[in-house]
Amino acid sequence: MSSAADAFYKTCKSYPGGFESLAPRLGVNVQVLRNKANPNVMTNHPYLSDIEQVMTLTGDLSVLHEFNHNTNAAPPIVTGK
């Protein structure tokens, strides 16, 4: 089973140009983003605002889908695209 934390890491990593391209758009140091995204690092964690900003910039809602799946919540209603 995947987790929302794993989905956040994959979303950041799979962004075109990876962490190096995404970090400046978020206004953070690339290593800080890597640490926040790495579920094995215990010193840095993404804030909800980080997750929201990454989902908005990438258009990837995998974090939300994993959270919903793992909590047995109803699937999100996605409008637009």
C-alpha positions as CSV (number, residue, x, y, z in Angstrom):
1,M,0.0,0.0,0.0
2,S,1.3,3.4,-0.9
3,S,0.9,6.4,1.4
4,A,0.2,10.1,0.9
5,A,3.8,10.7,1.9
6,D,5.0,8.4,-0.9
7,A,2.7,10.2,-3.3
8,F,4.1,13.6,-2.3
9,Y,7.6,12.3,-3.0
10,K,6.7,10.8,-6.3
11,T,4.8,14.0,-7.3
12,C,7.9,16.2,-6.6
13,K,10.3,13.7,-8.2
14,S,8.3,13.3,-11.4
15,Y,7.8,17.0,-12.0
16,P,9.6,18.0,-15.2
17,G,13.1,18.8,-14.1
18,G,12.5,17.1,-10.7
19,F,13.2,18.7,-7.4
20,E,15.6,21.2,-9.0
21,S,12.8,22.7,-11.1
22,L,10.1,22.5,-8.5
23,A,11.9,23.9,-5.5
24,P,12.4,27.4,-7.0
25,R,8.7,27.6,-7.9
26,L,7.9,26.8,-4.3
27,G,10.4,29.3,-3.0
28,V,12.5,26.8,-1.1
29,N,16.0,25.4,-1.3
30,V,16.1,22.2,-3.3
31,Q,17.6,20.1,-0.4
32,V,14.8,21.3,1.9
33,L,12.2,20.1,-0.6
34,R,14.0,16.8,-1.0
35,N,14.0,16.4,2.8
36,K,10.3,17.4,3.1
37,A,9.4,15.0,0.4
38,N,11.4,12.1,1.6
39,P,9.2,10.0,3.9
40,N,12.4,8.5,5.6
41,V,13.7,11.9,6.8
42,M,12.4,12.7,10.2
43,T,13.7,16.3,10.5
44,N,11.7,18.0,7.8
45,H,8.0,17.5,7.0
46,P,5.8,19.2,4.4
47,Y,3.2,21.6,5.8
48,L,-0.3,21.3,4.4
49,S,0.4,24.5,2.5
50,D,3.4,22.8,0.8
51,I,1.3,19.9,-0.3
52,E,-1.5,22.2,-1.6
53,Q,1.1,24.3,-3.5
54,V,2.7,21.2,-5.0
55,M,-0.7,19.8,-6.1
56,T,-1.6,23.2,-7.6
57,L,1.7,23.7,-9.5
58,T,1.9,20.1,-10.8
59,G,-1.8,19.4,-11.3
60,D,-1.1,16.0,-9.7
61,L,-3.6,15.1,-7.1
62,S,-2.0,11.7,-6.2
63,V,-1.5,12.9,-2.5
64,L,-5.2,13.6,-2.2
65,H,-6.2,10.3,-3.8
66,E,-3.9,8.3,-1.6
67,F,-5.2,10.0,1.5
68,N,-8.7,9.3,0.5
69,H,-7.9,5.7,-0.3
70,N,-6.1,5.1,2.9
71,T,-8.8,6.6,5.0
72,N,-11.7,5.0,3.2
73,A,-13.1,8.4,2.4
74,A,-15.2,9.1,-0.6
75,P,-13.2,9.9,-3.8
76,P,-12.7,13.6,-4.4
77,I,-14.9,15.3,-6.9
78,V,-12.7,16.8,-9.5
79,T,-14.1,19.5,-11.8
80,G,-12.5,21.1,-14.7
81,K,-10.0,19.2,-16.9
